[in-house]
Amino acid sequence: MVNNADFFEQTCLGTVQFGLNYGVSNKNGQIAGADVQRILELAHHYNVSRLDTAADYGDCERVLSKYPETLQNFSIATKSIKTSNIQEKKFSKIKTDLIESLETSLDILGMKSFDLYYLRSPETLFQYHREDTSKYIAEIKEKGLVNKIGISIYEEKQLNDILEVFQPDVIQIPFNILDQRLSKSGTLKSLKAKGIDIYARSLFLQGLLLMQPDQIPNFFRPIKSHLQQIHSQLTEYSLSSLQACLLCAFQTKEIDKIILGVSSLKEWKEILKTIEELPNQPLDWSSMSLDNETFLNPSKWEVN
């Protein structure tokens, strides 16, 4: 019997590092194939039964396809391809590209359907092709290509624009010790009241929250004292940075699933061991948060 079984059931394994070198603190590069298989086997052992992937995560899908028997143990979430010039294109062309990519991904992975399909640029699709986009979503569900439809947001304004025209099954949000904006604003409670599942990503903020304050890139100097303060608080709580990042999300009751990406087999083993041994002590995380999006949104970072 695994300790903290509920925590493992809440966990989704992010696979971007299976196909790309990703993350501000990632010094390991793309994960080797043999390690990918072991990571998947360990995930299954601990009842982590969900994978989060995408066609544009480098060669991630082809890496995963090398382990068909292991892959059968997981339900998989994917993302639609990025679509440019949405306002200028006819939807028939957009739809053809989306369907082709979706079916290609299923074929590569040897699957009949995805459990969850994140629609990229949903606000633009609905703005310029509202009826056709709604029909497309209904069609891929009816055909059994996908089970649930999700959207992934970076800021609350995106969410408000989308919910005016469409209610997804799942909303993926950035959430971590520093970025608790959607929780503090009451937005997460509002989403749960609508019956929407909430998936959290960026628990480690691309590894920034696992770094020692004296190791952080110069870009983050303005918040260095805040990060040092957090480390001091965690020392008082007898928690490591990794424990705290995980606990903060697991203890936020509105969050249904958390997505964890790893950069190595060693890191995955450490995460699994940490989850298994997590002390489920209730803590107040709100004082550790920030509101400055410059440091919360990696797309705004100026880091070499």
KEKE-3310 file (N, C-alpha, C; in steps of 0.2 Angstrom, whole numbers, plus 5000, padded with zeros to 4 digits):
npx = (5004:5003:5009:5000:4991:4980:4986:4995:4985:4980:4990:4997:5008:5019:5026:5035:5049:5053:5054:5060:5072:5069:5065:5070:5079:5084:5097:5100:5096:5087:5077:5084:5080:5079:5078:5066:5057:5058:5054:5040:5036:5038:5029:5017:5018:5016:5003:5001:4992:4990:4995:5003:5004:5010:5009:5019:5029:5043:5050:5042:5030:5034:5044:5037:5029:5037:5035:5023:5016:5018:5012:4999:4994:4990:4980:4978:4982:4982:4987:4979:4986:4996:4989:4990:4986:4972:4960:4960:4960:4949:4938:4936:4949:4957:4950:4953:4967:4968:4961:4969:4981:4977:4973:4984:4993:4986:4988:5002:5004:4997:4984:4966:4958:4960:4960:4959:4958:4966:4961:4970:4972:4959:4950:4952:4948:4935:4930:4931:4926:4915:4903:4907:4918:4912:4905:4915:4921:4910:4910:4922:4921:4909:4914:4922:4936:4941:4938:4936:4936:4948:4955:4969:4976:4984:4982:4970:4961:4960:4952:4940:4936:4934:4924:4913:4908:4909:4910:4922:4927:4938:4950:4966:4978:4991:4999:5007:5018:5022:5013:4997:4986:4973:4967:4966:4958:4946:4942:4944:4935:4924:4924:4924:4911:4904:4906:4918:4933:4949:4965:4982:4997:5015:5020:5033:5038:5045:5056:5062:5058:5064:5077:5091:5091:5103:5106:5098:5094:5099:5089:5079:5082:5075:5065:5072:5074:5061:5060:5070:5064:5054:5061:5066:5054:5050:5060:5057:5045:5050:5051:5056:5060:5054:5045:5036:5032:5024:5015:5008:5000:4993:4985:4977:4960:4952:4959:4960:4969:4986:5000:5015:5031:5047:5065:5074:5077:5081:5077:5063:5061:5065:5054:5043:5046:5046:5032:5026:5031:5026:5021:5005:5002:4991:4994:4996:4998:4996:5004:5016:5014:5015:5010:5015:5015:5026:5036:5029:5025:5032:5034:5037:5049:5066:5078:5093)
npy = (4994:5011:5025:5041:5039:5046:5058:5053:5048:5060:5065:5070:5065:5076:5077:5084:5085:5073:5075:5087:5099:5107:5120:5132:5128:5117:5106:5094:5091:5083:5069:5053:5038:5025:5029:5035:5025:5019:5029:5029:5016:5017:5027:5021:5011:5018:5022:5033:5038:5046:5055:5069:5077:5083:5086:5095:5093:5091:5076:5069:5061:5050:5045:5040:5031:5020:5011:5003:4993:4998:5010:5008:5008:5021:5035:5048:5065:5078:5092:5103:5108:5122:5136:5148:5164:5164:5172:5176:5164:5152:5142:5128:5125:5126:5117:5105:5104:5103:5091:5082:5082:5078:5065:5059:5060:5051:5039:5038:5035:5024:5023:5024:5035:5051:5055:5068:5084:5098:5113:5125:5142:5146:5157:5166:5157:5155:5169:5172:5161:5155:5147:5136:5131:5126:5116:5108:5104:5096:5087:5079:5074:5066:5057:5050:5053:5061:5062:5072:5090:5103:5119:5129:5141:5157:5168:5177:5185:5179:5168:5173:5179:5167:5159:5166:5162:5148:5133:5123:5106:5105:5115:5121:5128:5140:5137:5139:5141:5154:5159:5161:5168:5165:5157:5166:5176:5170:5164:5150:5143:5148:5142:5128:5128:5128:5116:5113:5104:5107:5108:5109:5117:5121:5120:5120:5131:5131:5126:5136:5138:5128:5131:5137:5153:5160:5155:5159:5166:5182:5190:5188:5195:5206:5200:5192:5194:5191:5177:5172:5174:5165:5153:5154:5153:5140:5133:5135:5127:5115:5110:5105:5113:5106:5098:5108:5115:5104:5101:5114:5114:5102:5104:5113:5114:5115:5111:5098:5090:5088:5093:5087:5089:5081:5081:5071:5054:5052:5063:5061:5050:5055:5064:5056:5048:5059:5063:5052:5052:5064:5076:5078:5091:5105:5121:5139:5146:5158:5170:5168:5171:5180:5195:5200:5199:5198:5190:5179:5173:5163:5167:5180:5181:5186:5177:5169)
npz = (5000:4995:5003:5005:4994:4988:4983:4973:4964:4960:4952:4937:4924:4916:4900:4892:4893:4888:4874:4872:4877:4891:4902:4914:4924:4920:4918:4912:4899:4885:4890:4891:4881:4887:4900:4900:4898:4911:4919:4916:4920:4934:4937:4934:4944:4955:4954:4946:4934:4922:4908:4901:4886:4869:4852:4847:4856:4852:4848:4856:4856:4847:4855:4866:4859:4858:4868:4869:4877:4890:4889:4888:4901:4904:4904:4892:4889:4877:4866:4854:4838:4836:4828:4816:4810:4812:4811:4797:4790:4782:4791:4787:4782:4794:4802:4795:4797:4811:4813:4806:4812:4825:4822:4817:4828:4837:4829:4829:4843:4844:4848:4851:4856:4864:4881:4886:4878:4874:4868:4859:4858:4860:4863:4851:4841:4844:4843:4830:4823:4829:4829:4820:4827:4839:4833:4828:4840:4846:4836:4836:4849:4847:4838:4845:4846:4856:4874:4884:4883:4885:4891:4891:4901:4904:4911:4920:4912:4900:4903:4907:4895:4887:4895:4893:4881:4880:4889:4895:4899:4907:4914:4913:4923:4928:4943:4959:4973:4972:4963:4966:4962:4956:4965:4976:4971:4971:4960:4957:4965:4960:4947:4951:4955:4944:4939:4933:4930:4937:4933:4938:4933:4932:4945:4950:4944:4932:4938:4945:4958:4965:4966:4975:4983:4980:4968:4958:4942:4936:4932:4941:4952:4958:4966:4974:4988:4993:4989:4997:5009:5009:5009:5022:5029:5026:5031:5045:5045:5043:5030:5014:4998:4988:4994:4999:4987:4981:4992:4993:4981:4982:4994:4990:4989:4978:4967:4955:4948:4947:4936:4933:4927:4923:4923:4923:4926:4939:4946:4945:4953:4965:4967:4967:4979:4988:4987:4993:5006:5011:5023:5028:5034:5038:5031:5030:5015:5008:5011:5005:4991:4975:4965:4954:4937:4929:4934:4936:4924:4913:4899:4899:4904:4904:4902:4899)
capx = (5000:5007:5006:4997:4988:4976:4991:4997:4980:4979:4996:4998:5016:5021:5031:5038:5056:5054:5055:5063:5076:5064:5065:5075:5084:5085:5104:5101:5094:5081:5078:5086:5074:5079:5075:5058:5053:5058:5050:5033:5035:5038:5023:5012:5019:5013:4996:5000:4989:4989:5001:5001:5009:5007:5012:5024:5034:5049:5049:5040:5025:5038:5048:5032:5026:5042:5033:5016:5013:5018:5008:4992:4992:4989:4975:4983:4980:4986:4985:4979:4992:4996:4986:4991:4981:4965:4955:4960:4959:4943:4938:4937:4956:4959:4948:4957:4974:4967:4959:4975:4986:4974:4973:4991:4995:4983:4991:5009:5004:4993:4978:4959:4956:4963:4955:4958:4961:4966:4961:4974:4969:4951:4947:4952:4944:4928:4929:4931:4923:4912:4898:4911:4922:4908:4903:4921:4922:4905:4911:4928:4918:4905:4918:4926:4943:4942:4933:4935:4939:4951:4959:4975:4976:4990:4980:4962:4957:4959:4947:4934:4934:4932:4918:4907:4905:4911:4912:4926:4927:4944:4954:4973:4980:4997:4998:5012:5018:5022:5007:4991:4981:4966:4964:4965:4953:4940:4940:4944:4929:4918:4925:4921:4904:4901:4907:4924:4939:4955:4972:4987:5004:5020:5021:5040:5039:5051:5062:5064:5056:5068:5083:5093:5090:5109:5107:5093:5096:5099:5082:5074:5085:5070:5061:5076:5072:5055:5062:5074:5059:5050:5065:5066:5048:5050:5065:5053:5040:5054:5049:5061:5056:5050:5039:5032:5028:5019:5009:5004:4995:4988:4981:4972:4955:4949:4963:4958:4975:4992:5004:5022:5036:5053:5070:5078:5074:5083:5072:5056:5062:5065:5047:5039:5048:5044:5025:5025:5032:5023:5017:4999:5000:4988:4998:4994:5002:4995:5009:5021:5012:5016:5005:5019:5015:5033:5040:5025:5023:5039:5034:5039:5056:5072:5083:5097)
capy = (5000:5017:5031:5047:5037:5051:5062:5050:5048:5067:5067:5069:5066:5080:5073:5089:5084:5067:5077:5093:5102:5112:5123:5137:5125:5110:5105:5088:5090:5079:5063:5047:5033:5020:5032:5037:5019:5018:5034:5027:5011:5020:5031:5015:5007:5022:5024:5039:5035:5051:5058:5076:5078:5087:5084:5099:5092:5088:5069:5065:5055:5044:5041:5036:5025:5014:5007:5002:4990:5002:5016:5006:5009:5028:5040:5053:5072:5081:5099:5105:5111:5130:5138:5155:5168:5161:5177:5176:5157:5148:5136:5122:5123:5126:5110:5100:5104:5101:5084:5078:5082:5074:5058:5057:5059:5044:5034:5037:5032:5017:5024:5026:5041:5054:5056:5075:5087:5105:5117:5131:5149:5145:5164:5168:5153:5157:5175:5172:5155:5153:5141:5131:5129:5123:5110:5104:5101:5091:5081:5075:5070:5061:5052:5046:5054:5063:5062:5079:5096:5108:5125:5130:5148:5160:5174:5177:5188:5174:5164:5177:5179:5160:5157:5170:5158:5141:5130:5117:5101:5105:5121:5120:5134:5140:5137:5137:5145:5161:5161:5159:5173:5162:5155:5171:5180:5166:5161:5143:5141:5149:5136:5122:5128:5127:5109:5112:5102:5111:5105:5114:5116:5125:5119:5122:5137:5129:5124:5142:5137:5122:5133:5141:5160:5163:5152:5161:5171:5189:5193:5188:5199:5210:5196:5188:5194:5187:5170:5171:5174:5159:5148:5154:5150:5133:5130:5134:5122:5109:5107:5106:5117:5102:5096:5114:5115:5099:5102:5119:5112:5096:5106:5118:5109:5116:5108:5091:5086:5092:5091:5087:5088:5080:5082:5065:5048:5053:5068:5058:5045:5060:5067:5050:5047:5065:5063:5046:5054:5071:5077:5082:5096:5111:5127:5145:5147:5164:5175:5167:5173:5187:5197:5203:5194:5198:5185:5173:5171:5162:5170:5187:5181:5188:5173:5166)
capz = (5000:4994:5007:5001:4988:4984:4980:4967:4959:4958:4948:4929:4922:4910:4895:4887:4893:4884:4867:4871:4882:4893:4909:4916:4928:4917:4915:4909:4892:4884:4894:4887:4880:4892:4906:4899:4900:4918:4922:4915:4924:4941:4937:4934:4950:4960:4952:4942:4928:4917:4904:4897:4880:4864:4845:4846:4861:4849:4846:4862:4854:4845:4860:4870:4855:4858:4874:4869:4882:4896:4887:4889:4908:4905:4900:4889:4887:4872:4864:4847:4836:4835:4822:4814:4805:4813:4809:4790:4787:4782:4796:4784:4782:4801:4804:4792:4800:4817:4813:4803:4818:4830:4820:4817:4835:4839:4825:4832:4849:4844:4853:4848:4858:4870:4887:4886:4872:4875:4862:4859:4855:4860:4862:4845:4837:4846:4841:4823:4820:4835:4827:4817:4832:4843:4829:4828:4847:4846:4831:4838:4854:4845:4834:4850:4846:4863:4879:4887:4880:4890:4888:4896:4902:4907:4915:4921:4907:4895:4906:4907:4888:4885:4898:4890:4875:4880:4895:4894:4904:4911:4913:4916:4926:4932:4950:4963:4979:4970:4959:4969:4960:4954:4971:4981:4969:4971:4953:4957:4968:4955:4942:4953:4956:4937:4937:4929:4933:4937:4932:4939:4930:4934:4952:4951:4940:4927:4942:4949:4965:4968:4966:4981:4981:4977:4961:4953:4937:4938:4930:4947:4958:4962:4970:4978:4995:4994:4989:5003:5015:5008:5011:5029:5032:5025:5036:5051:5044:5042:5024:5008:4993:4984:4998:4999:4980:4981:4997:4992:4977:4985:4999:4987:4988:4971:4961:4954:4946:4946:4931:4935:4922:4926:4918:4923:4930:4946:4948:4946:4959:4971:4967:4970:4986:4992:4988:4997:5013:5012:5029:5026:5039:5035:5031:5026:5009:5005:5012:5000:4984:4972:4960:4948:4932:4926:4937:4937:4918:4910:4893:4900:4907:4900:4905:4894)
cpx = (5004:5004:5004:4995:4984:4980:4993:4992:4978:4985:4996:5006:5016:5027:5035:5046:5058:5056:5059:5068:5072:5065:5071:5081:5086:5092:5105:5099:5088:5083:5080:5080:5073:5076:5068:5054:5053:5054:5042:5032:5034:5031:5017:5012:5015:5006:4996:4998:4988:4995:4998:5006:5006:5012:5018:5029:5040:5046:5046:5035:5029:5042:5043:5029:5031:5040:5026:5013:5013:5013:5000:4989:4990:4983:4979:4979:4984:4983:4984:4985:4991:4993:4987:4986:4974:4959:4955:4959:4951:4943:4939:4945:4959:4957:4952:4964:4973:4966:4965:4980:4984:4975:4980:4994:4992:4986:4998:5009:5000:4987:4971:4957:4960:4958:4954:4961:4960:4966:4965:4971:4962:4948:4947:4948:4937:4926:4928:4927:4919:4907:4902:4915:4918:4906:4909:4922:4917:4907:4917:4926:4914:4908:4922:4934:4945:4937:4931:4939:4941:4953:4964:4976:4983:4988:4972:4958:4955:4953:4940:4931:4931:4925:4912:4904:4906:4913:4916:4925:4932:4947:4961:4975:4987:4996:5005:5013:5018:5015:5000:4985:4974:4963:4962:4959:4946:4938:4940:4938:4923:4918:4922:4914:4900:4903:4913:4929:4945:4961:4977:4994:5009:5021:5028:5042:5045:5057:5065:5063:5060:5075:5085:5093:5097:5111:5103:5096:5095:5092:5078:5077:5079:5065:5065:5075:5066:5056:5066:5069:5055:5054:5066:5060:5048:5055:5061:5048:5044:5052:5055:5056:5052:5044:5034:5028:5023:5013:5005:4998:4990:4983:4976:4966:4952:4952:4962:4964:4980:4997:5012:5027:5043:5058:5075:5074:5076:5078:5065:5056:5061:5058:5043:5040:5045:5036:5023:5026:5030:5019:5011:4997:4997:4992:4995:4999:5002:5000:5015:5020:5014:5011:5008:5019:5022:5037:5036:5024:5030:5039:5037:5046:5061:5078:5087:5097)
cpy = (5006:5022:5037:5045:5042:5056:5060:5050:5055:5069:5065:5070:5070:5077:5078:5087:5077:5069:5083:5095:5108:5114:5127:5134:5118:5110:5099:5087:5086:5072:5057:5042:5028:5023:5034:5031:5017:5023:5032:5021:5013:5023:5026:5012:5011:5025:5031:5037:5040:5054:5064:5077:5082:5085:5089:5099:5089:5081:5065:5060:5049:5041:5037:5030:5019:5009:5006:4999:4994:5008:5014:5007:5016:5030:5046:5060:5075:5088:5099:5108:5119:5132:5146:5158:5166:5166:5177:5170:5155:5143:5129:5120:5122:5119:5104:5099:5101:5093:5080:5077:5077:5066:5055:5056:5052:5038:5032:5033:5026:5017:5026:5033:5044:5056:5064:5079:5095:5109:5124:5137:5149:5152:5167:5164:5154:5164:5176:5166:5151:5146:5135:5127:5124:5116:5105:5100:5095:5085:5077:5071:5064:5055:5048:5047:5057:5063:5068:5084:5101:5114:5126:5138:5151:5166:5174:5180:5183:5170:5167:5177:5172:5158:5161:5166:5151:5139:5123:5112:5102:5112:5120:5127:5134:5141:5135:5142:5152:5164:5158:5164:5170:5159:5161:5176:5176:5163:5153:5140:5142:5144:5130:5122:5127:5120:5108:5109:5106:5107:5110:5112:5121:5125:5122:5128:5136:5128:5130:5141:5132:5125:5137:5148:5163:5160:5155:5166:5178:5193:5193:5191:5203:5206:5191:5188:5190:5180:5168:5170:5168:5153:5148:5151:5143:5129:5129:5129:5115:5105:5109:5110:5112:5100:5102:5115:5110:5100:5108:5118:5107:5099:5112:5114:5109:5113:5100:5087:5091:5089:5092:5085:5086:5080:5076:5060:5049:5058:5065:5053:5050:5063:5062:5049:5053:5065:5057:5048:5061:5071:5081:5087:5103:5117:5133:5147:5155:5170:5174:5169:5180:5188:5200:5198:5193:5192:5178:5169:5170:5165:5177:5187:5183:5184:5169:5158)
cpz = (5000:4999:5002:4994:4984:4981:4973:4962:4956:4953:4941:4928:4916:4906:4891:4887:4889:4877:4866:4877:4885:4900:4910:4920:4926:4914:4912:4902:4891:4887:4889:4886:4885:4899:4906:4901:4907:4922:4922:4919:4931:4942:4938:4941:4956:4959:4949:4935:4922:4914:4901:4892:4875:4857:4844:4852:4858:4847:4852:4860:4851:4850:4864:4866:4855:4864:4874:4874:4889:4895:4889:4896:4909:4901:4898:4887:4882:4870:4857:4845:4836:4829:4821:4810:4806:4810:4801:4787:4787:4787:4793:4784:4789:4803:4801:4795:4807:4817:4811:4809:4823:4828:4819:4824:4838:4836:4828:4838:4850:4848:4848:4850:4863:4875:4887:4880:4873:4869:4863:4856:4855:4859:4855:4840:4838:4843:4834:4819:4826:4834:4825:4823:4837:4840:4829:4835:4848:4842:4834:4845:4852:4841:4839:4850:4853:4867:4882:4883:4886:4887:4894:4896:4905:4912:4915:4916:4902:4897:4905:4900:4886:4888:4896:4884:4875:4887:4894:4900:4909:4909:4917:4917:4928:4939:4954:4969:4978:4967:4961:4967:4959:4960:4976:4978:4969:4965:4953:4960:4963:4949:4944:4954:4949:4935:4933:4933:4932:4938:4933:4936:4933:4941:4954:4948:4936:4932:4946:4956:4969:4968:4972:4978:4978:4970:4956:4948:4939:4937:4936:4953:4962:4967:4975:4985:4997:4994:4995:5009:5015:5011:5019:5032:5031:5030:5043:5051:5044:5035:5018:5003:4989:4988:4998:4993:4979:4986:4995:4987:4979:4990:4997:4985:4981:4966:4961:4952:4946:4940:4933:4929:4926:4921:4918:4927:4938:4949:4949:4952:4965:4972:4970:4977:4991:4993:4993:5004:5015:5019:5027:5032:5035:5036:5028:5021:5007:5006:5008:4993:4982:4967:4954:4943:4929:4928:4938:4930:4914:4903:4893:4903:4902:4903:4899:4895)
residu = (MET:VAL:ASN:ASN:ALA:ASP:PHE:PHE:GLU:GLN:THR:CYS:LEU:GLY:THR:VAL:GLN:PHE:GLY:LEU:ASN:TYR:GLY:VAL:SER:ASN:LYS:ASN:GLY:GLN:ILE:ALA:GLY:ALA:ASP:VAL:GLN:ARG:ILE:LEU:GLU:LEU:ALA:HIS:HIS:TYR:ASN:VAL:SER:ARG:LEU:ASP:THR:ALA:ALA:ASP:TYR:GLY:ASP:CYS:GLU:ARG:VAL:LEU:SER:LYS:TYR:PRO:GLU:THR:LEU:GLN:ASN:PHE:SER:ILE:ALA:THR:LYS:SER:ILE:LYS:THR:SER:ASN:ILE:GLN:GLU:LYS:LYS:PHE:SER:LYS:ILE:LYS:THR:ASP:LEU:ILE:GLU:SER:LEU:GLU:THR:SER:LEU:ASP:ILE:LEU:GLY:MET:LYS:SER:PHE:ASP:LEU:TYR:TYR:LEU:ARG:SER:PRO:GLU:THR:LEU:PHE:GLN:TYR:HIS:ARG:GLU:ASP:THR:SER:LYS:TYR:ILE:ALA:GLU:ILE:LYS:GLU:LYS:GLY:LEU:VAL:ASN:LYS:ILE:GLY:ILE:SER:ILE:TYR:GLU:GLU:LYS:GLN:LEU:ASN:ASP:ILE:LEU:GLU:VAL:PHE:GLN:PRO:ASP:VAL:ILE:GLN:ILE:PRO:PHE:ASN:ILE:LEU:ASP:GLN:ARG:LEU:SER:LYS:SER:GLY:THR:LEU:LYS:SER:LEU:LYS:ALA:LYS:GLY:ILE:ASP:ILE:TYR:ALA:ARG:SER:LEU:PHE:LEU:GLN:GLY:LEU:LEU:LEU:MET:GLN:PRO:ASP:GLN:ILE:PRO:ASN:PHE:PHE:ARG:PRO:ILE:LYS:SER:HIS:LEU:GLN:GLN:ILE:HIS:SER:GLN:LEU:THR:GLU:TYR:SER:LEU:SER:SER:LEU:GLN:ALA:CYS:LEU:LEU:CYS:ALA:PHE:GLN:THR:LYS:GLU:ILE:ASP:LYS:ILE:ILE:LEU:GLY:VAL:SER:SER:LEU:LYS:GLU:TRP:LYS:GLU:ILE:LEU:LYS:THR:ILE:GLU:GLU:LEU:PRO:ASN:GLN:PRO:LEU:ASP:TRP:SER:SER:MET:SER:LEU:ASP:ASN:GLU:THR:PHE:LEU:ASN:PRO:SER:LYS:TRP:GLU:VAL:ASN)
# end
